[in-house]
Amino acid sequence: MEDVRDFSRIPEKELPPCPVETTLMLISDRWKVLILRDLMAGTRRFGSLKNSIGHVTQKVLTANLREMEAQGLLTRKVYAEVPPRVEYTLTELGYSLKPVLDAMQRWGEQYRAAVGTA
């Protein structure tokens, strides 16, 4: 059985006027960027995400995943099994952040190279 929830998106009037601030509002948390990074490769289960991300607690990871689901960046699919199986997949909107993450990766590589040679 699939758990389908209809979370309303953030009303436009509550979004910051600056597009950069809007983007930061959605992905500024350290864990959210890592969740996005891991889900770019495809659907992942909760345990797989937790292991891949590292030192995040279950409570914090769950809170971030729920918030990202409410913001329309990913979907959560629950299977009626024992134990329950939950899978997370980026939405089209979530996948649209790929160029942002790619730019962050390139910049991070350039920074590391510059600092490493200084």
Stockholm file with secondary structure:
# STOCKHOLM 1.0

chainA/1-118         MEDVRDFSRIPEKELPPCPVETTLMLISDRWKVLILRDLMAGTRRFGSLKNSIGHVTQKVLTANLREMEAQGLLTRKVYAEVPPRVEYTLTELGYSLKPVLDAMQRWGEQYRAAVGTA
#=GR chainA/1-118 SS CCCCCCCCCCCGGGSCSSHHHHHHHHHCSHHHHHHHHHHTTSCEEHHHHHHHHCSCCHHHHHHHHHHHHHTTSEEEEEECCSSCEEEEEECHHHHTTHHHHHHHHHHHHHHHHHHHHC
#=GC SS_cons         CCCCCCCCCCCGGGSCSSHHHHHHHHHCSHHHHHHHHHHTTSCEEHHHHHHHHCSCCHHHHHHHHHHHHHTTSEEEEEECCSSCEEEEEECHHHHTTHHHHHHHHHHHHHHHHHHHHC
//
